[in-house]
Structure formats: structure tokens, C-alpha cells
Amino acid sequence: MTQKTLVSNVEKESLEYLALLGQLYSANPIPSETDELSFEVFAQYASLFESKGVVSLLVFDPGTKEEMWIIENEGSKYELRALVQSQMGRPESLVAHIGSVWAVLWRHSRYLMRSAKIDLDNGEYAIAGLTLPLEPVYQSLRKYQKIVMLYIIINLLIISFFLSRKILNIYFRPIQRLVKRAGEYQNEPDFLFSVRKEDNELSKLSSALNNMLNRISRDKLKLSSTVERLEQVNLKLKSAQNKIIRAEKLASVGRLSSGIAHEIGNPIGIVLGYLELLRQDSLLPATRNDYIHRAENEINRIDTIIRQLLNFSRSSVDTAKSVDVHKLLAEIVEVVTDQPLASGIEIKQQYDASEHILPSDVDLLKQVFLNLIINSVDAVSATNGTGGEIIIGTSNSPRNESVNGRDTKIISINVTDNGLGIEKENIDNIFDPFFTTKDPGKGTGLGLYVCLMIVEKLGGNIKVGSKADKGTTMTISLPIQDEIHAKEI
């Protein structure tokens, strides 16, 4: 039964109870409260209606205006009195709902009140009213509700099970097959995703994936062809770079060779002079031996000069090894100092770096240092003055610094001169290939470009600081950690 039907039944019961009260009241009226039998009759009436669930019962005599509470309940007393008084002059029975209590799914009335006119045998009438609780109705409904909810839950579970199986068959299993098929992909050219016709919309996904694989295969072929061309271009680029480095190295050696005639000419003249003296028969043995020893020293000097030049022009067989930067700089300074182009220039060496061993290519470093020192010599010589000075120094960074995006310990090599300096508008161009401000025959414009290329390949960088007529400082920063190795050039 529904809640509305059960409440309607209670309303009918309330009307029946009032009819029963009317019959009892006509046959056995309630005495006045002053009668000794009053309490006994009241008790009989109260016991009867309380057994039927009535919680409040009132009889009102319109003639005497007297109220007789057979069953009194404070929770509905005032509302029942108002309903009974409203019944006066009305033939139809009145019904009212009061209070609030939790029913089944929401709150409803707690009590049902009914009033009605009772006709007496003597032609008079009285008005009676009673209150019935609705809580028992709700309790019975809640019992049924548990059964209904359990039934609904069981049905939902059954429906959900079959729906999930249907969804699994429609969507998830085809997707699992697609995933498994994708996992089997091994770059096969004719690889396809297959989906059954009953897989509905997933067949469209399969077609789209197959189209995508076809495009990937085509693009892969194009990419492979492009990579192959890039590798060939890269090999050509490396070859061109090596040729540029070689050409610049030969140009540097050529600059050094320009002083060979002077450096070798003097010792040869001295040797020829001693040979002429040795032709004299009158020489004492001691004097003859002294001339021979001096001539030998001059020949050794010639040999040393030639060997130094050959060492700079020859590429070492073992290019990847530990290089002592201080030792290499000292060798270069020794060679340059003997050249006429460095005459009158003081070259100072200030090696402060405690860690100066680099895992690098000695030929590449030699090329970089020689280019920078020759540039400084040319800049100082161009001043046509005295007091030319070049300072070559090294230092270690006190902390790890970022070199080309990597944090590592570094060594800095500074080449500082007090030459002409570099004009401000030329600073940004000095590392461009074929850019030079030297006179024709003194530079190719590739020196600093090659230096920058080599240093970057070794994982370092070059910075320049210069002011016109004040001098220039070139600073090379190179990583010195063991795990940093020279890159192939």
C-alpha cells in the first residue's frame, strides 16, 4: 500500500471511532465532574479508545460550554480544542494534520485530528474530537521500504552486471585488442590494425590508426633520406672545417717562417766566419777547438729553430690526451719571442691556475693560443712605439661556473696586450670568417673564427674586452673536469 492509502485508512478509522463514541455517549452519557461515578466512566472511555491508538479525546457540550477531556495530550491539546470549536455549526466532519515527523523519504504530519457532531437521543448534540498518531503508519511503510530498496538494489546490480558485460564487449575488448596489436608493432611496412565489424565505432578508429601508420611510414622514409643527406653534408662540413683549421695553421706557421731567414741567417754567417778562421794554419789547437765549439753551437741553434717550426706545423698522432696548459703556453711564448715580429715586446707569463691539465687535443689548443698571441703581437707592433707588453695568465674559477650550459670547474687563459685595441663597431664582427682589419698579407680573417670554433668544440667559450688605443684582453674558458673530453672536429 502507498502512504496516501494508509493515511486515508486512518482518517476512516477516526471517523468510525467518533461514531462509536457517539453511540456510547448516547447510551451512557458522561456524568459531570462532580458526580462520584465520573472517574469510573472516564476510565472506561479512556481505556477503550487508548487501546485503539487514540492519544487525545475531547467531548464538548455546546449548551453548557463544558469540555470533558477523556484522553488529554499536551502535544495536540490546543489544536484539538480549536478544531472542535470550529466544528460548531457545521454538519460535516473536519480533519486536520499537525506536527512533523520523518516518514519514509521526507517529513510528514505527525498527528491526524478529526472532529464531528454527535446527535444525542434527547434531541441535543455534542461535539467530539480525537487525535490519532501517524507514526505507526510510517513505521509499517519503512518496513516495506527496506524490502523494496533491497529489491531495487539487487535489480540494479543485475542490470549493471549485464550492462558492464555489454560495454566490455562493445568497447573495452576491442580497445584491448588494439592496444595489444599496437604493442606488436615492430616497424613492419605492412602493419595494420584490424577490428571486427561488430566493433562499431572502433572500426573507424582502426581505419584512422592505419592511415596514421601509413603516413608515419612515408614520413619515416623521407626522414631517413633527410638524415642520410644531413650526415653527408655534416661530413663535408667537418672536412671543410678541418681544411679551414689547417689553412689557418699554415698561415700562422707562414708568419713564423717569415723570421726564419733572419734567425737562420745570423748563425749561418757566424758559422761561415768560423770556418774561414779554421782554414788558418797558424791557429793554436785550443783556439781551433774553441772556434769549432762556437760553430757547433750556432748550428744547434739553427736546428732548434727549424725543429720548433716543424713541431708547430706537424699534427700529433695521439690527439686525445692530457695537455699541460702552462707547459704548452711556455713553448709557444719561447717560439714567438725568438721571432723578429716580437722584437721590442715584453711577454710576461703569470700562471696562477693550480689545476691546468686538460683532457684535450694538443694541436687544437696550440693553434688557438698561437693565433691569440700572434694577434696581440701584431696589435702591439702596430703602435710603432716602445713599451709594448703582452701578459699571458691563467686562473681557476673559485667555484663551478656554467660553460655552454654546463656547471663545471674551469680554467681561464687570458691574453692581454696594450696595443691598438678594437674599435667598438668591430667588436661584434671579429669572430666572423674573413673579417680582418690587418693590412693585406698579414691576416686571412680566419684566425679568431677558427679559435672560436675550436674552443666551442672543446666545450668552452671566448670573451673579448677591448678599448680603442687601450689594448685588448682575450679570455678563453675551458672545462677541466676529467669527464669532459674534446669533441671530434
C-alpha positions as CSV (number, residue, x, y, z in Angstrom):
1,M,0.0,0.0,0.0
2,T,1.0,3.6,-0.6
3,Q,1.4,6.1,2.2
4,K,-1.6,8.1,0.9
5,T,-3.8,5.0,1.2
6,L,-2.7,4.2,4.7
7,V,-3.3,7.7,5.9
8,S,-6.7,7.6,4.2
9,N,-7.5,4.5,6.2
10,V,-6.5,6.2,9.4
11,E,-8.9,9.0,8.5
12,K,-11.7,6.5,8.1
13,E,-10.8,4.8,11.4
14,S,-11.0,8.2,13.1
15,L,-14.5,8.7,11.8
16,E,-15.5,5.3,13.0
17,Y,-14.1,5.9,16.4
18,L,-16.2,9.1,16.7
19,A,-19.3,7.2,15.6
20,L,-18.6,4.7,18.3
21,L,-18.1,7.4,20.8
22,G,-21.5,8.9,19.8
23,Q,-23.2,5.5,20.3
24,L,-21.6,5.1,23.7
25,Y,-22.2,8.6,24.8
26,S,-25.9,8.4,23.9
27,A,-26.3,5.1,25.8
28,N,-24.2,6.1,28.7
29,P,-23.6,9.9,28.9
30,I,-20.5,11.0,30.8
31,P,-21.6,12.4,34.2
32,S,-20.5,15.8,35.4
33,E,-17.2,16.1,37.0
34,T,-18.9,16.5,40.4
35,D,-20.6,13.0,40.1
36,E,-18.9,10.3,42.1
37,L,-19.2,7.9,39.1
38,S,-17.3,10.4,36.9
39,F,-13.9,8.9,37.3
40,E,-15.1,5.4,36.7
41,V,-16.9,6.3,33.4
42,F,-13.9,8.4,32.3
43,A,-11.6,5.4,32.9
44,Q,-13.8,3.1,30.8
45,Y,-13.9,5.5,27.9
46,A,-10.2,6.3,28.1
47,S,-9.2,2.6,28.3
48,L,-11.4,1.7,25.3
49,F,-10.0,4.5,23.0
50,E,-6.4,4.3,24.1
51,S,-6.5,0.6,23.1
52,K,-7.4,1.9,19.6
53,G,-4.4,4.2,19.5
54,V,-6.2,7.4,20.3
55,V,-3.8,9.8,22.0
56,S,-6.3,12.7,22.6
57,L,-10.1,12.7,23.0
58,L,-12.3,15.6,23.8
59,V,-16.2,16.0,24.2
60,F,-17.6,19.5,24.1
61,D,-21.2,20.3,25.2
62,P,-22.3,23.4,23.3
63,G,-25.2,24.0,25.7
64,T,-23.1,24.2,28.9
65,K,-19.9,25.1,27.1
66,E,-18.2,22.3,29.1
67,E,-15.1,20.5,27.9
68,M,-14.6,16.9,29.0
69,W,-11.1,15.6,28.2
70,I,-11.4,11.8,28.2
71,I,-7.7,11.5,27.0
72,E,-5.5,14.5,27.2
73,N,-2.3,15.0,25.3
74,E,-0.3,18.2,25.6
75,G,1.2,17.8,22.2
76,S,-2.2,18.3,20.4
77,K,-4.4,19.7,23.2
78,Y,-4.7,23.3,21.9
79,E,-5.0,22.3,18.2
80,L,-7.8,19.7,19.0
81,R,-9.7,22.3,21.1
82,A,-9.6,24.8,18.2
83,L,-10.7,22.1,15.7
84,V,-13.7,21.1,18.0
85,Q,-14.7,24.8,18.3
86,S,-14.5,25.1,14.5
87,Q,-16.9,22.2,14.2
88,M,-19.8,24.2,15.8
89,G,-22.5,25.0,13.2
90,R,-21.0,22.7,10.6
91,P,-22.7,19.4,9.8
92,E,-19.7,17.8,8.0
93,S,-16.7,16.3,9.9
94,L,-13.5,18.3,10.0
95,V,-10.0,16.8,9.5
96,A,-6.6,18.4,10.3
97,H,-3.0,17.3,10.3
98,I,-0.5,18.8,12.8
99,G,3.1,18.3,13.8
100,S,6.0,17.0,11.7
101,V,7.9,13.7,11.7
102,W,10.2,11.8,9.4
103,A,8.0,9.5,7.3
104,V,9.6,7.4,4.5
105,L,11.5,9.6,2.1
106,W,10.7,13.0,3.7
107,R,8.8,14.6,6.6
108,H,5.0,14.4,7.0
109,S,2.3,15.2,9.6
110,R,2.7,13.6,13.0
111,Y,-0.9,13.6,14.1
112,L,-4.3,13.3,12.4
113,M,-7.2,15.2,14.2
114,R,-10.9,14.8,13.4
115,S,-14.0,16.4,14.9
116,A,-17.6,15.5,14.4
117,K,-21.1,16.3,15.7
118,I,-22.7,13.7,17.9
119,D,-26.5,13.6,18.0
120,L,-28.0,12.6,21.4
121,D,-31.3,10.7,22.0
122,N,-32.8,13.7,23.8
123,G,-32.6,15.9,20.7
124,E,-29.4,17.6,21.8
125,Y,-26.0,17.2,20.4
126,A,-22.3,17.3,21.4
127,I,-19.1,17.8,19.5
128,A,-16.3,15.3,19.9
129,G,-12.7,15.4,18.6
130,L,-9.8,12.9,18.7
131,T,-6.2,12.7,17.7
132,L,-4.6,9.7,16.2
133,P,-0.8,9.3,15.7
134,L,0.5,8.7,12.1
135,E,3.9,7.3,13.3
136,P,2.7,3.6,13.2
137,V,1.7,4.1,9.5
138,Y,5.2,5.4,8.7
139,Q,6.8,2.5,10.6
140,S,4.9,-0.1,8.6
141,L,5.9,1.7,5.4
142,R,9.5,1.8,6.4
143,K,9.5,-2.0,6.8
144,Y,8.2,-2.3,3.3
145,Q,10.6,0.3,2.1
146,K,13.6,-1.8,3.2
147,I,12.3,-4.7,1.2
148,V,11.6,-2.5,-1.8
149,M,15.1,-0.8,-1.6
150,L,16.7,-4.2,-1.3
151,Y,14.8,-5.4,-4.4
152,I,15.8,-2.3,-6.3
153,I,19.5,-2.7,-5.4
154,I,19.5,-6.3,-6.4
155,N,17.9,-5.4,-9.7
156,L,20.3,-2.6,-10.3
157,L,23.2,-4.9,-9.6
158,I,21.9,-7.4,-12.1
159,I,21.3,-4.8,-14.7
160,S,24.7,-3.2,-14.1
161,F,26.4,-6.6,-14.5
162,F,24.8,-7.2,-17.9
163,L,25.4,-3.6,-18.9
164,S,29.0,-3.8,-18.0
165,R,29.4,-7.0,-19.9
166,K,27.8,-5.4,-22.9
167,I,30.0,-2.3,-22.6
168,L,33.0,-4.6,-22.2
169,N,32.2,-6.4,-25.4
170,I,31.4,-3.2,-27.3
171,Y,34.3,-1.0,-26.2
172,F,36.9,-2.4,-23.9
173,R,37.8,-5.7,-25.5
174,P,38.2,-4.1,-28.9
175,I,40.4,-1.4,-27.3
176,Q,42.4,-4.2,-25.6
177,R,42.9,-5.8,-29.0
178,L,44.0,-2.5,-30.5
179,V,46.5,-2.0,-27.6
180,K,47.9,-5.5,-27.9
181,R,48.2,-5.0,-31.7
182,A,50.0,-1.7,-31.2
183,G,52.4,-3.4,-28.8
184,E,53.3,-5.9,-31.6
185,Y,54.3,-3.1,-33.9
186,Q,58.0,-3.6,-35.0
187,N,58.3,-1.1,-37.9
188,E,56.7,-3.5,-40.3
189,P,55.8,-1.7,-43.5
190,D,52.5,-3.6,-44.0
191,F,51.4,-3.5,-40.3
192,L,47.6,-3.0,-39.9
193,F,45.1,-2.6,-37.1
194,S,42.2,-5.0,-37.6
195,V,38.8,-4.5,-35.9
196,R,35.7,-6.7,-36.4
197,K,32.6,-5.3,-38.0
198,E,30.6,-5.7,-34.8
199,D,33.0,-3.3,-33.0
200,N,31.0,-0.4,-34.4
201,E,32.7,3.0,-33.9
202,L,36.1,1.4,-33.1
203,S,36.4,0.3,-36.7
204,K,36.7,4.0,-37.6
205,L,39.4,4.3,-35.0
206,S,41.2,1.3,-36.6
207,S,41.0,2.9,-40.0
208,A,42.3,6.2,-38.7
209,L,45.2,4.4,-37.0
210,N,46.0,2.5,-40.2
211,N,46.1,5.8,-42.1
212,M,48.3,7.3,-39.4
213,L,50.7,4.3,-39.7
214,N,50.9,4.7,-43.4
215,R,51.7,8.4,-43.1
216,I,54.3,7.6,-40.4
217,S,55.9,5.0,-42.8
218,R,56.0,7.5,-45.6
219,D,57.4,10.2,-43.3
220,K,59.9,7.8,-41.9
221,L,61.3,7.1,-45.4
222,K,61.6,10.8,-46.0
223,L,63.2,11.3,-42.6
224,S,65.7,8.5,-43.3
225,S,66.6,10.1,-46.6
226,T,66.9,13.5,-45.0
227,V,69.1,12.2,-42.2
228,E,71.3,10.4,-44.7
229,R,71.7,13.7,-46.7
230,L,72.4,15.6,-43.4
231,E,75.1,13.1,-42.5
232,Q,76.8,13.5,-45.8
233,V,76.5,17.3,-45.5
234,N,77.9,17.1,-42.0
235,L,80.9,15.0,-43.2
236,K,81.5,17.6,-45.9
237,L,81.2,20.4,-43.3
238,K,83.7,18.7,-41.0
239,S,86.0,18.3,-43.8
240,A,85.7,22.0,-44.7
241,Q,86.3,22.9,-41.1
242,N,89.4,20.8,-40.9
243,K,90.6,22.4,-44.1
244,I,90.0,25.9,-42.7
245,I,91.8,25.0,-39.5
246,R,94.7,23.5,-41.5
247,A,94.8,26.6,-43.7
248,E,94.9,29.0,-40.7
249,K,97.5,26.8,-39.1
250,L,99.7,27.0,-42.2
251,A,99.1,30.8,-42.3
252,S,100.3,31.1,-38.7
253,V,103.3,28.9,-39.5
254,G,103.9,31.1,-42.5
255,R,104.0,34.2,-40.3
256,L,106.6,32.4,-38.1
257,S,108.5,31.3,-41.2
258,S,109.0,34.9,-42.2
259,G,111.5,35.3,-39.4
260,I,113.4,32.2,-40.2
261,A,115.6,33.9,-42.8
262,H,116.8,36.4,-40.2
263,E,117.1,33.9,-37.4
264,I,119.0,31.4,-39.5
265,G,120.9,33.9,-41.5
266,N,122.9,35.2,-38.5
267,P,124.0,31.8,-37.2
268,I,125.0,30.8,-40.8
269,G,127.1,33.9,-41.2
270,I,128.8,33.2,-37.9
271,V,129.4,29.6,-38.9
272,L,130.9,30.7,-42.2
273,G,133.1,33.1,-40.4
274,Y,134.4,30.4,-38.0
275,L,135.0,28.1,-41.0
276,E,137.1,30.8,-42.7
277,L,139.1,31.2,-39.5
278,L,139.7,27.5,-39.2
279,R,141.5,27.5,-42.6
280,Q,144.4,29.3,-41.0
281,D,147.3,27.0,-40.3
282,S,148.7,29.2,-37.5
283,L,145.8,28.6,-35.2
284,L,146.6,27.1,-31.9
285,P,144.8,23.8,-31.0
286,A,142.9,25.4,-28.2
287,T,141.7,28.3,-30.4
288,R,140.8,25.9,-33.2
289,N,138.7,23.8,-30.7
290,D,137.0,27.0,-29.5
291,Y,136.0,28.0,-33.0
292,I,134.7,24.5,-33.7
293,H,132.6,24.6,-30.5
294,R,131.2,28.0,-31.3
295,A,130.3,27.0,-34.8
296,E,128.6,23.8,-33.4
297,N,126.5,26.0,-31.0
298,E,125.3,28.1,-33.9
299,I,124.4,25.0,-36.0
300,N,122.4,23.6,-33.0
301,R,120.6,27.0,-32.7
302,I,119.6,26.6,-36.4
303,D,118.4,23.1,-35.7
304,T,116.4,24.2,-32.7
305,I,114.6,27.0,-34.7
306,I,113.8,24.6,-37.6
307,R,112.5,21.9,-35.2
308,Q,110.3,24.4,-33.4
309,L,108.7,25.4,-36.7
310,L,108.3,21.8,-37.7
311,N,106.6,20.9,-34.4
312,F,104.0,23.6,-34.9
313,S,103.3,22.6,-38.5
314,R,103.1,18.8,-37.7
315,S,99.9,17.2,-36.4
316,S,100.4,14.9,-33.5
317,V,99.4,11.3,-33.9
318,D,97.7,10.9,-30.5
319,T,95.2,13.8,-30.4
320,A,93.3,12.9,-27.3
321,K,95.5,13.2,-24.2
322,S,96.1,15.3,-21.2
323,V,97.6,18.7,-22.0
324,D,99.5,20.8,-19.6
325,V,98.3,24.3,-20.4
326,H,101.2,26.1,-18.7
327,K,103.8,24.0,-20.5
328,L,102.1,24.5,-23.9
329,L,101.9,28.3,-23.4
330,A,105.6,28.4,-22.3
331,E,106.6,26.6,-25.5
332,I,104.6,28.9,-27.7
333,V,106.0,32.0,-25.9
334,E,109.5,30.7,-26.5
335,V,108.9,30.3,-30.2
336,V,107.3,33.7,-30.6
337,T,109.9,35.5,-28.6
338,D,112.6,34.5,-31.0
339,Q,110.7,36.0,-33.9
340,P,111.6,39.4,-35.3
341,L,108.0,40.4,-35.3
342,A,108.1,40.2,-31.4
343,S,111.3,42.3,-31.1
344,G,110.9,45.0,-28.5
345,I,107.8,43.4,-27.0
346,E,107.9,42.1,-23.4
347,I,105.9,38.9,-23.0
348,K,105.1,38.2,-19.3
349,Q,103.8,34.9,-18.1
350,Q,101.6,34.8,-14.9
351,Y,100.4,31.2,-14.4
352,D,98.2,31.2,-11.3
353,A,95.9,28.2,-12.1
354,S,96.5,25.3,-9.7
355,E,94.7,22.9,-12.0
356,H,95.9,23.2,-15.5
357,I,95.7,19.8,-17.0
358,L,93.1,19.4,-19.8
359,P,91.8,16.3,-21.5
360,S,92.1,17.8,-24.9
361,D,93.8,17.9,-28.3
362,V,97.2,19.5,-28.0
363,D,97.3,20.6,-31.7
364,L,94.0,22.4,-31.4
365,L,95.0,24.2,-28.2
366,K,98.3,25.1,-29.7
367,Q,96.5,26.6,-32.7
368,V,94.2,28.7,-30.5
369,F,97.0,30.0,-28.2
370,L,99.3,30.8,-31.1
371,N,96.6,32.7,-33.0
372,L,95.8,34.9,-30.0
373,I,99.4,35.6,-29.1
374,I,100.3,36.5,-32.7
375,N,97.2,38.8,-32.9
376,S,98.5,40.5,-29.7
377,V,102.0,40.8,-31.2
378,D,100.5,42.4,-34.3
379,A,98.4,44.8,-32.3
380,V,101.3,46.0,-30.2
381,S,103.7,46.2,-33.2
382,A,101.1,48.4,-35.0
383,T,101.5,51.2,-32.3
384,N,105.1,51.9,-33.6
385,G,106.1,52.8,-30.1
386,T,108.1,51.4,-27.2
387,G,106.9,49.7,-24.1
388,G,104.9,47.1,-25.9
389,E,103.7,44.5,-23.4
390,I,101.8,41.2,-23.6
391,I,100.6,39.4,-20.4
392,I,99.6,35.8,-20.6
393,G,97.9,34.5,-17.5
394,T,95.8,31.6,-16.2
395,S,93.5,31.2,-13.3
396,N,90.9,28.7,-11.9
397,S,87.4,29.7,-11.1
398,P,86.8,29.8,-7.3
399,R,83.5,28.0,-7.9
400,N,81.8,25.9,-10.5
401,E,80.6,28.1,-13.4
402,S,78.3,27.5,-16.4
403,V,80.2,26.8,-19.6
404,N,77.9,26.3,-22.6
405,G,75.1,25.5,-20.2
406,R,77.1,23.0,-18.0
407,D,78.2,23.6,-14.4
408,T,81.9,22.6,-14.2
409,K,85.2,23.8,-12.8
410,I,87.1,25.8,-15.4
411,I,90.5,27.3,-16.3
412,S,90.7,30.7,-17.8
413,I,93.5,31.7,-20.1
414,N,93.9,35.5,-20.6
415,V,96.0,37.1,-23.3
416,T,96.2,40.9,-22.6
417,D,98.1,43.5,-24.7
418,N,98.5,47.2,-24.7
419,G,98.2,47.5,-28.4
420,L,95.8,49.5,-30.6
421,G,92.6,47.8,-29.3
422,I,89.5,47.1,-31.3
423,E,87.0,49.7,-32.4
424,K,83.6,49.4,-30.8
425,E,81.8,48.9,-34.1
426,N,84.1,46.0,-34.9
427,I,83.7,44.1,-31.6
428,D,80.7,42.1,-32.8
429,N,82.4,41.1,-36.1
430,I,85.8,39.9,-35.0
431,F,84.7,36.2,-34.9
432,D,83.1,36.3,-38.4
433,P,85.0,34.4,-41.0
434,F,87.2,36.5,-43.3
435,F,86.8,39.6,-41.2
436,T,90.1,41.4,-40.6
437,T,91.5,44.9,-40.1
438,K,95.1,44.0,-40.8
439,D,97.0,45.0,-43.9
440,P,96.9,42.6,-46.9
441,G,99.3,39.8,-46.4
442,K,99.2,39.9,-42.6
443,G,95.9,38.1,-42.0
444,T,93.4,35.8,-43.6
445,G,90.4,36.9,-41.4
446,L,90.0,33.3,-40.2
447,G,92.2,33.3,-37.1
448,L,89.6,34.2,-34.5
449,Y,86.8,32.4,-36.3
450,V,88.9,29.2,-36.1
451,C,89.7,29.9,-32.4
452,L,86.0,30.3,-31.6
453,M,85.2,27.1,-33.5
454,I,87.9,25.1,-31.8
455,V,87.1,26.4,-28.3
456,E,83.4,25.7,-28.6
457,K,84.1,22.2,-29.8
458,L,86.3,21.7,-26.7
459,G,83.3,22.7,-24.6
460,G,84.5,26.3,-23.7
461,N,83.9,29.9,-24.8
462,I,85.8,33.0,-25.7
463,K,85.2,36.5,-24.4
464,V,86.8,39.7,-25.6
465,G,87.3,43.0,-23.8
466,S,88.8,45.9,-25.6
467,K,89.1,49.7,-25.9
468,A,90.5,51.6,-28.8
469,D,94.1,52.7,-28.1
470,K,94.0,51.0,-24.7
471,G,94.5,47.4,-25.5
472,T,92.6,44.1,-25.7
473,T,92.0,41.1,-23.4
474,M,91.0,37.8,-24.9
475,T,89.7,35.3,-22.3
476,I,89.3,31.6,-23.0
477,S,87.3,29.4,-20.5
478,L,87.7,25.7,-20.8
479,P,86.3,22.8,-18.6
480,I,89.0,20.9,-16.7
481,Q,86.9,18.0,-15.2
482,D,88.1,14.6,-16.2
483,E,84.8,13.5,-17.7
484,I,84.8,16.4,-20.2
485,H,86.5,15.2,-23.3
486,A,87.2,17.0,-26.5
487,K,84.6,16.6,-29.2
488,E,85.5,15.4,-32.6
489,I,86.2,18.2,-35.1
